[in-house]
Amino acid sequence: VQLVESGGGLVQPGGSLRLSCAASGFSFSRYSMSWHRQASGKERELVARITSVGGGTNYVDSVKGRFTISRDNAKYTVYLQMNSLKPEDTAVYYCNVRYPASSPRAYWGQGTQVTVSS
């Protein structure tokens, strides 16, 4: 299993970024995918999750209405569209999958830094 995040960077408050996570090594369409973030000095938190079937989504309250998670099963990629960014969104963002279904463990990418600052 390999997860590779990209798309982070420095953006001003109110700006937008789109993160991508390219997955390989497993049957991508069969698994829920999630984005997490970890700010400096804080614990890692779940930001958004998308299911394998039907593409149902859920979000942490702090990003509802601003972030959108989506997936392209043909491209083995999950996205996180982030709008109206705030300084408190500054963190390293990680892609995650729990695999395999029979005995799941968490797999993480290397992370991508998002910094929201003027």
Residue frames as qw, qx, qy, qz and C-alpha x, y, z in Angstrom:
[[0.000, 0.889, 0.458, 0.000, 0.00, 0.00, 0.00],
 [0.413, -0.065, 0.021, 0.908, 1.29, 3.43, -0.95],
 [0.042, 0.897, 0.439, -0.037, -0.33, 6.81, -0.47],
 [0.468, 0.004, 0.092, 0.879, 1.24, 9.97, -1.90],
 [0.024, 0.862, 0.423, -0.277, -0.22, 13.37, -1.04],
 [0.393, 0.118, 0.226, 0.884, 0.33, 16.55, -3.01],
 [0.021, -0.718, -0.477, -0.507, -1.11, 20.02, -3.42],
 [0.456, -0.742, -0.320, 0.373, -0.18, 21.70, -0.18],
 [0.439, 0.420, 0.049, 0.793, 1.38, 25.13, 0.07],
 [0.151, -0.325, -0.356, 0.863, 1.13, 28.63, 1.43],
 [0.018, -0.587, -0.601, -0.542, -2.17, 30.43, 0.94],
 [0.082, -0.221, 0.247, -0.940, -3.72, 33.61, 2.31],
 [0.236, 0.301, 0.762, -0.522, -6.77, 33.49, 4.57],
 [0.550, 0.541, 0.197, -0.605, -9.89, 33.08, 2.47],
 [0.312, 0.517, -0.664, -0.441, -7.99, 31.28, -0.25],
 [0.945, 0.078, 0.113, -0.297, -8.35, 27.77, -1.64],
 [0.012, -0.507, 0.847, 0.162, -6.25, 24.68, -2.18],
 [0.929, 0.071, -0.107, -0.348, -6.95, 21.24, -3.56],
 [0.339, -0.508, 0.791, -0.029, -5.08, 18.31, -2.08],
 [0.829, 0.252, -0.389, -0.313, -4.65, 15.03, -3.93],
 [0.534, -0.432, 0.718, -0.113, -3.75, 11.58, -2.66],
 [0.668, 0.381, -0.551, -0.324, -2.62, 9.00, -5.20],
 [0.732, -0.324, 0.537, -0.266, -3.12, 5.45, -3.94],
 [0.633, 0.399, -0.629, -0.211, -1.65, 2.15, -5.07],
 [0.133, 0.290, -0.908, 0.272, -1.23, -1.41, -3.89],
 [0.238, 0.261, 0.843, -0.406, -4.85, -2.20, -3.06],
 [0.081, 0.515, 0.737, 0.430, -8.30, -2.24, -4.66],
 [0.059, 0.035, -0.170, 0.983, -8.97, 1.45, -4.20],
 [0.428, -0.277, -0.352, -0.785, -12.66, 1.44, -5.07],
 [0.661, -0.341, -0.666, -0.059, -13.43, -1.07, -2.31],
 [0.528, -0.307, -0.490, 0.622, -12.17, 1.07, 0.57],
 [0.144, -0.964, -0.225, -0.009, -13.24, 4.18, 2.40],
 [0.576, 0.286, -0.136, 0.754, -10.61, 6.90, 2.34],
 [0.327, -0.887, -0.298, 0.131, -10.01, 9.73, 4.73],
 [0.365, 0.621, -0.201, 0.664, -8.04, 12.92, 5.23],
 [0.620, -0.661, -0.299, 0.298, -6.53, 13.82, 8.59],
 [0.290, 0.779, -0.180, 0.526, -4.45, 16.74, 9.75],
 [0.713, -0.470, -0.295, 0.428, -1.97, 17.46, 12.49],
 [0.074, 0.931, -0.083, 0.347, -1.12, 20.96, 13.58],
 [0.424, 0.421, -0.581, 0.553, 2.11, 21.68, 15.42],
 [0.066, -0.214, 0.668, -0.710, 1.84, 20.55, 19.02],
 [0.687, 0.020, 0.224, -0.691, -1.58, 18.98, 18.56],
 [0.557, 0.003, 0.830, -0.005, -2.92, 15.50, 18.01],
 [0.064, 0.015, -0.732, -0.678, -3.81, 14.25, 14.57],
 [0.457, 0.330, 0.525, -0.638, -7.52, 14.66, 13.81],
 [0.377, 0.380, 0.786, 0.309, -9.92, 13.29, 11.24],
 [0.105, 0.300, -0.112, -0.941, -10.98, 15.98, 8.75],
 [0.685, 0.309, -0.097, -0.653, -13.13, 14.13, 6.22],
 [0.401, -0.099, 0.907, 0.081, -14.01, 10.62, 5.11],
 [0.615, 0.314, -0.283, -0.666, -15.57, 9.20, 1.95],
 [0.781, -0.068, 0.590, -0.190, -17.03, 5.73, 1.70],
 [0.259, -0.196, 0.817, 0.476, -16.21, 3.16, -0.92],
 [0.086, 0.432, 0.835, 0.329, -19.77, 2.58, -2.06],
 [0.045, -0.846, -0.526, -0.072, -22.03, 5.49, -2.82],
 [0.389, 0.407, -0.080, 0.823, -19.42, 8.05, -1.94],
 [0.438, -0.829, -0.330, -0.112, -21.03, 9.08, 1.31],
 [0.412, 0.456, -0.321, 0.721, -19.07, 11.72, 3.17],
 [0.505, -0.804, -0.307, 0.065, -18.64, 13.09, 6.64],
 [0.367, 0.613, -0.203, 0.670, -16.63, 16.00, 8.02],
 [0.396, -0.322, -0.515, 0.689, -15.34, 17.38, 11.27],
 [0.018, 0.860, 0.481, -0.167, -17.54, 20.30, 12.31],
 [0.253, -0.710, 0.115, 0.647, -14.81, 22.90, 11.89],
 [0.145, -0.244, 0.625, 0.728, -14.58, 22.33, 8.12],
 [0.317, 0.530, 0.786, 0.006, -18.23, 21.68, 7.21],
 [0.290, 0.897, 0.293, -0.160, -19.34, 23.92, 4.37],
 [0.014, 0.879, -0.379, -0.289, -15.75, 24.80, 3.45],
 [0.143, -0.424, 0.863, 0.234, -14.05, 21.49, 2.58],
 [0.868, 0.249, 0.009, -0.430, -15.19, 18.82, 0.12],
 [0.393, -0.352, 0.834, 0.164, -13.79, 15.31, -0.13],
 [0.801, 0.439, -0.047, -0.405, -14.18, 13.40, -3.39],
 [0.568, -0.313, 0.725, 0.231, -12.68, 10.42, -5.15],
 [0.630, 0.534, -0.366, -0.429, -11.91, 9.23, -8.66],
 [0.853, -0.207, 0.476, -0.054, -11.81, 5.45, -8.57],
 [0.830, 0.535, 0.049, 0.150, -10.48, 5.21, -12.13],
 [0.343, 0.767, -0.353, 0.411, -7.47, 7.32, -11.12],
 [0.750, -0.272, -0.482, 0.362, -7.03, 5.74, -7.67],
 [0.245, 0.241, -0.208, 0.915, -7.09, 9.25, -6.24],
 [0.270, -0.758, -0.576, 0.146, -8.89, 11.00, -3.40],
 [0.233, 0.501, 0.038, 0.833, -9.13, 14.78, -3.22],
 [0.274, -0.660, -0.517, 0.471, -9.74, 17.41, -0.59],
 [0.183, 0.625, 0.241, 0.720, -10.99, 20.73, -1.91],
 [0.394, -0.519, -0.453, 0.608, -10.42, 23.39, 0.74],
 [0.114, 0.673, 0.282, 0.674, -12.12, 26.76, 0.41],
 [0.345, -0.834, -0.023, -0.430, -12.35, 29.78, 2.69],
 [0.764, -0.009, -0.476, 0.435, -9.19, 28.70, 4.42],
 [0.408, -0.886, 0.025, -0.219, -8.42, 30.00, 7.89],
 [0.115, 0.690, -0.654, 0.287, -5.15, 30.26, 9.82],
 [0.616, -0.318, 0.624, -0.361, -6.39, 27.48, 12.10],
 [0.939, 0.308, 0.044, -0.148, -6.43, 25.13, 9.09],
 [0.275, 0.739, -0.610, 0.078, -2.63, 25.26, 9.08],
 [0.790, -0.305, 0.513, -0.137, -1.36, 21.71, 9.51],
 [0.042, 0.316, -0.877, -0.359, 0.21, 18.75, 7.81],
 [0.785, 0.162, 0.096, -0.591, -2.53, 16.91, 5.94],
 [0.177, -0.273, 0.941, 0.098, -2.42, 13.13, 5.63],
 [0.719, 0.086, -0.417, -0.550, -4.29, 10.64, 3.51],
 [0.349, -0.269, 0.833, -0.335, -5.39, 7.41, 5.20],
 [0.757, 0.012, -0.462, -0.462, -6.80, 4.00, 4.41],
 [0.571, -0.345, 0.677, -0.310, -7.53, 1.11, 6.73],
 [0.774, 0.388, -0.416, -0.277, -6.55, -2.06, 4.89],
 [0.259, -0.146, -0.767, -0.569, -7.23, -4.96, 4.44],
 [0.594, -0.376, -0.137, -0.698, -10.85, -5.38, 5.39],
 [0.839, -0.193, -0.508, -0.012, -10.17, -8.75, 7.07],
 [0.690, -0.479, -0.249, 0.482, -7.64, -7.32, 9.51],
 [0.290, 0.873, 0.111, 0.376, -7.36, -3.59, 9.00],
 [0.552, -0.459, -0.101, 0.688, -4.43, -1.44, 9.94],
 [0.176, 0.941, 0.115, -0.266, -3.94, 2.21, 9.16],
 [0.667, 0.161, 0.267, 0.677, -1.75, 3.27, 6.27],
 [0.050, -0.900, -0.120, 0.417, -0.59, 6.88, 5.95],
 [0.615, 0.681, 0.022, 0.396, 1.03, 8.99, 3.31],
 [0.581, 0.024, -0.240, 0.777, 4.02, 11.24, 3.99],
 [0.119, -0.780, -0.412, 0.455, 1.77, 14.27, 4.42],
 [0.357, 0.512, 0.252, 0.740, 1.58, 17.65, 2.71],
 [0.243, -0.360, -0.381, 0.816, 2.00, 20.97, 4.52],
 [0.030, 0.753, 0.468, 0.461, -0.79, 23.53, 4.34],
 [0.331, -0.307, -0.316, 0.834, -0.01, 26.97, 5.72],
 [0.034, 0.806, 0.484, 0.340, -2.67, 29.68, 5.86],
 [0.433, -0.571, -0.155, 0.680, -1.13, 33.04, 6.57],
 [0.316, 0.930, 0.169, 0.080, -1.11, 36.59, 5.34]]
